[in-house]
Amino acid sequence: MIDLYLEQVVSACGKVTQEPLAAAWIVGSLATDDFSATHSDIDLLVVARDSLLHETKKELAQALDHRV
Protein backbone atom coordinates (compact mmCIF):
# COMPACT_ATOMS: atom_id res chain seq x y z
CA MET A 1 0.00 0.00 0.00
CA ILE A 2 2.81 2.43 0.83
CA ASP A 3 4.61 1.56 -2.41
CA LEU A 4 1.48 2.40 -4.40
CA TYR A 5 1.13 5.73 -2.60
CA LEU A 6 4.77 6.60 -3.31
CA GLU A 7 4.36 5.71 -6.99
CA GLN A 8 1.27 7.92 -7.17
CA VAL A 9 3.08 10.88 -5.60
CA VAL A 10 6.06 10.57 -7.94
CA SER A 11 3.71 10.21 -10.92
CA ALA A 12 1.67 13.27 -9.90
CA CYS A 13 4.87 15.32 -9.57
CA GLY A 14 5.99 14.24 -13.04
CA LYS A 15 2.64 15.16 -14.57
CA VAL A 16 2.75 18.65 -13.12
CA THR A 17 6.42 19.38 -13.88
CA GLN A 18 6.29 17.62 -17.29
CA GLU A 19 9.56 15.81 -16.53
CA PRO A 20 10.81 13.10 -14.19
CA LEU A 21 11.99 14.08 -10.73
CA ALA A 22 15.72 14.29 -10.06
CA ALA A 23 15.23 12.34 -6.81
CA ALA A 24 12.71 11.33 -4.19
CA TRP A 25 13.50 10.22 -0.65
CA ILE A 26 11.40 8.80 2.14
CA VAL A 27 12.15 10.68 5.37
CA GLY A 28 10.67 10.70 8.85
CA SER A 29 9.30 7.72 10.72
CA LEU A 30 9.05 5.48 7.65
CA ALA A 31 12.76 5.99 6.94
CA THR A 32 13.77 5.38 10.55
CA ASP A 33 11.64 2.23 10.89
CA ASP A 34 9.38 3.90 13.46
CA PHE A 35 6.31 4.05 11.20
CA SER A 36 2.86 3.19 12.56
CA ALA A 37 0.13 2.63 9.97
CA THR A 38 -2.47 3.94 12.40
CA HIS A 39 -0.64 7.04 13.67
CA SER A 40 2.10 8.11 11.25
CA ASP A 41 2.05 10.21 8.14
CA ILE A 42 4.40 9.64 5.21
CA ASP A 43 7.10 12.27 4.75
CA LEU A 44 8.77 12.63 1.37
CA LEU A 45 11.44 14.90 0.00
CA VAL A 46 11.27 15.37 -3.77
CA VAL A 47 13.78 17.22 -5.94
CA ALA A 48 12.95 18.65 -9.35
CA ARG A 49 15.54 18.64 -12.13
CA ASP A 50 15.23 22.40 -12.66
CA SER A 51 13.93 25.41 -10.77
CA LEU A 52 10.15 25.56 -10.73
CA LEU A 53 8.02 28.59 -11.43
CA HIS A 54 5.82 29.78 -8.58
CA GLU A 55 2.72 28.72 -10.52
CA THR A 56 4.13 25.21 -10.96
CA LYS A 57 4.80 24.98 -7.23
CA LYS A 58 1.18 25.96 -6.57
CA GLU A 59 0.00 23.28 -9.02
CA LEU A 60 2.15 20.70 -7.23
CA ALA A 61 0.69 21.69 -3.87
CA GLN A 62 -2.83 21.31 -5.24
CA ALA A 63 -2.06 17.98 -6.93
CA LEU A 64 -0.58 16.55 -3.74
CA ASP A 65 -3.13 17.98 -1.28
CA HIS A 66 -5.14 15.08 0.05
CA ARG A 67 -6.62 16.49 3.22
CA VAL A 68 -9.79 14.74 4.20
Solvent accessible surface area in square Angstrom, and as a share of the most:
residue,aa,sasa,rsa
1,M,208,0.93
2,I,52,0.27
3,D,102,0.53
4,L,102,0.51
5,Y,60,0.23
6,L,29,0.14
7,E,114,0.51
8,Q,104,0.46
9,V,14,0.08
10,V,63,0.36
11,S,55,0.35
12,A,26,0.20
13,C,0,0.00
14,G,19,0.18
15,K,147,0.62
16,V,30,0.17
17,T,22,0.13
18,Q,152,0.68
19,E,56,0.25
20,P,90,0.56
21,L,22,0.11
22,A,53,0.41
23,A,29,0.22
24,A,47,0.37
25,W,130,0.46
26,I,69,0.35
27,V,58,0.33
28,G,33,0.32
29,S,30,0.20
30,L,43,0.21
31,A,60,0.46
32,T,99,0.57
33,D,138,0.71
34,D,107,0.56
35,F,56,0.23
36,S,40,0.26
37,A,93,0.72
38,T,116,0.67
39,H,162,0.72
40,S,35,0.23
41,D,99,0.51
42,I,43,0.22
43,D,53,0.28
44,L,50,0.25
45,L,94,0.47
46,V,51,0.29
47,V,60,0.34
48,A,29,0.22
49,R,138,0.50
50,D,96,0.50
51,S,116,0.75
52,L,48,0.24
53,L,139,0.69
54,H,136,0.61
55,E,97,0.44
56,T,25,0.15
57,K,111,0.47
58,K,92,0.39
59,E,75,0.34
60,L,24,0.12
61,A,64,0.50
62,Q,133,0.59
63,A,53,0.41
64,L,52,0.26
65,D,67,0.35
66,H,124,0.55
67,R,205,0.75
68,V,195,1.12
